[in-house]
Amino acid sequence: MKKALALTIFCCLTRNAYAAEVDIAHGQLKHAAGTVWSTQVIAAKNNGQPIKTLTIECGFFQGDRLLAAGRENADNVAAGQTVYIEIIGVDAASADRTDCRVSDIQR
């Protein structure tokens, strides 16, 4: 519970830092049959200047319980471009939701 609360607070405090630069939208949360992981596809639109590396992080939750976290990068994102990033949560087969954010932008 403390881990989930800490991640939620961290996400809320840092979410606005990049909110104007990159819009994110969640795709369907998928569970790979016969495995222990889940995947979340994120569409990220660059509203600002070109980005060398865009990093997205997701927490995978079952209710309020954090099961896993994943991070992935997209490189060379042009201004106005939308990229699709697949985030993997290991040991998150029972996740029923994700909370994702832009965690870093390198120019």
N, C-alpha and C positions, 0 to 999 in steps of 0.2 A: 504494500500500500504506500509506503514512504517513497519507493522508487517511482511509482506512477504519479504521485503528487509532485515530486521534484521535477519530473519530465514535463508535466502539464504546466507548472509554474514557469519553467525555463522556456517552453514553447511560447507561452503567452507574453513573456517579457521580451523575447527576441523576434517575434513574428512581425512586428511593425517595422523593424529596421529595413527590411527589403520589400515590404508590401507594395510600395509604389513602383518599384522597379520590375518585379516579376509577379504575375498572377499565376496561381496554381489551381488546378481542378483535379478532383479525384475520379479515377475510373472505378471499375468494379474490383472489389476485393476478391481474390481467387485463392482457393485452396487446392494444392496439387494432390490428386488422389494417391493414396499409399505412401505419402511422404509426411514430414513433420514441418513443412514450411508453407507460408502463404506469400502471395505477391500482390503488390499494389501498384497500379500504373498511375503516374501523375503526368498531366499535361502542364507544362510551364511555359508561359508566354513572356518574352523579354520586352518590356515596355521602355527600356532605356538604351544606353550605349552598348556596343558589342561586349560580350562576356567571354573571357578565356575559359574559365571553369565555373560552372554552376553546381552547387551541392544541395541536394534535397535529403532530408532525414524524415523518417516515419517511425512512430511508435505503434506497435500492434497490440490491441487491447481486447480482452474478453470482459465486457462490462467496464468496470473501472480498474481492472487488474492489468498491469503492463506485462505482456508475455515476451516481447522481443522488440528490438529496434534495428532498423536498417538504414543504410546511407548509400547514395549513388551519385555519380557526377555526370554532367553533360558538358562536352567541350566545344568551344568555338560557336557560341550561340549568337547569331547576328541580331541586330536591333529589329524588333518586330517579329522575330521568328518564334514559333512554338515548337518545343521539343517534347518528346514522350520518354519518360524515364520509368523503368521498372525497378521497384524496391522490393527486396526479399527479406522476409522475417523468418529466421530459423527458429524452430520450436514454437511456431505460432499457428499451428494447424487449427486451433479452436478460436482464433481471433474473430471477433464479430464487427470490429471497426478499426480504423487507423486515425491517427492525428499526424499530419505532415506539415513541414515548414521548409522554407529556404533557409539553410543554415550558413551558407557562405557564398560570396560572389568574388571571384578574382578577375581582374581586368588585365 
